[in-house]
Amino acid sequence: MLVKVFFFMTVLLAFGNPSDAKSNYHRAYYETGTTKYEGWLKQGIKTGFWIFYHKNGAVSKKGYYKNGKRIKYWYFYGQNGLRSKEGHYENGRKANWWLYYGTKGRIKRKCQLRAGVKNGYCLQYKNQQLTSAEKYQNGKKTKEWFSFSSFRRENNISDLK
């Protein structure tokens, strides 16, 4: 528990309280007394940096809010402490590249999203090796490749940035 408090206080020093003096720090607890979540509220709406916890005390997710909507880069973790996914939010919706991890903490999938749906490429990995690629437009799969050479022949690698 002391480590968790130290970590959060370090984050507060690094990122600070949202600039408005009317923001207050808020923390909620599970019935067991362990912290459920903590972060800043401005007029009752989530703002600034927040951390959420599993019942076992491990971090569940962490990231930023603005006007109650997720923004910037977020990290998600399983109860075992391993990252399960991470990625960008814009105005409360998943955007840009998202990374999804398998049970051993290795990248399983990388996908481009816009407004919360797949839009662009989705790359599949097994044992840290690229196994296939898919292309999506507004959530619908438009193409799939099972070899890097065919993918490269038909696509511009700079699109993967």
N, C-alpha and C positions, 0 to 999 in steps of 0.2 A: 504494500500500500504506500509506503514511504517513497519508493521508487516512482510509482505512478504520480504522486503529488509533485515530486521533484521534477519529473518530465513535463507535467502540465505547466508548472510554474516557469520552467525554462522556456517553454513555448510562448507563454504570456510575455516574458521579458523580451523574447526575440521578435514576436509579432505584435505585441502590445494589445491593449484594449482598443476596441473601435473608437475612433477619434471623438465621437459625440459623448459628452459627459453624462448624458442621460441613459447610457448603456449600463446594465448590471450583469454581474457574473451570476450564473445559475447552475445548480447541480441537483440532480435527482438520484434516488437510490432504489435498488431492488429491496424486496422485503427482508432479505438476508443482511442488509446494511452495506453491501458493496455498491460502488458507484455505477449508475446506469448510463448517465451522460452528463456532460458539463460543457459550458460555453457561455456566450454572451447573448443577452436579450436586449432589444431596444424597443420599448413600448410593447413588450410581450412577443416580439417577433425575433426569430433567430437571426443573428448577424455575427460576422467575424468567425473566428476559429472555434470548432466544436470537436469533441471526442466522445464516441459512444463505446460502451463496454459490453461484453458478454457477461452472463451471470457468474462465470468463473473468474472474472476480473480482467481477463485478457481484452485488449483493444479490439473492437468490432469494426469500427470505421472512424475516419477522421478527415476533416476538410473544412471548407469555408462556406458561409452563407452570406447572402446579401438580400435583404428584404424577404427573408424566409425561404429563399430558393438557393439550392446548391450552386456554387460557382467554383471556378478554378479547378485544381487537381485534387482528387479524392483517392484514398486508400481504403481497401476493405480486407478484413482478416477473418480467418476461421477461428474456432475456439482453441485450436492448437497453436495459435500465434502466427501461422504462415499466411502470407498474403494470398487472397483468393482472386482479387481483381483490382485494377486501378485505372483511372482515366480522368478526362476533363469533363466538366459540366459548364454549360452556358445557359444562363437563365433557367436553371433547374432541370435541364435535360442533358443527357449524355451527348457529347460532341467530340469530334476529332478522334484520335487513336485511343483505343481501350485495350488493355492487356488482361488476359484471363489465365489463371494459373491452375495447374493440376494439384493433386493431393500431396505431391512431393515438393511443391513450391517452384516447379519449373513452368515456364511459359507454355501454355497449351494452345492459345489462340490470340491473335492480334486483329482487331477489327476497327475500321473507320466508321464512325457514326455521325449522323446529323439529326438534331431534334429528337434524339432517343432511338432512332432506327438505323439499321445498317445502310450505309450509303458510301460506296467505295469498295475497298478491298478487305477481305477477311482471310488471314493466313493461318493455316493449321500446322501445328508442330507435334512431333512425337520424339521423345528422347533428345530434345533440343535441335532436331532436324526438321526443316520445312518439308511437309509431306504433300500439301495441296494448297491451292489458292482459289478463292471465289471472288466474284465481283457482284456488287449489289447496287441497285438504283431504287431509292425510296423503299427499302425493305424487301425488294424482290430480287432473287438471284438471277443474274443475266448471263453468267459465264462461269465455268469451273475448269481448272487446270490441275493435272496430276504430275507434271514434270516442270522443273524450273526452266528448262530450255524452251518449251512451248509457251510458258508464261512470258518469258523475256522476249520472245519473238513477237508476241502480240501486244505487249505493253511497254510503256515508258517507265523505267525503274524509278525515275524521279517522282512519279505519282505516289510512291510509297512514303514520301516524307510527311 
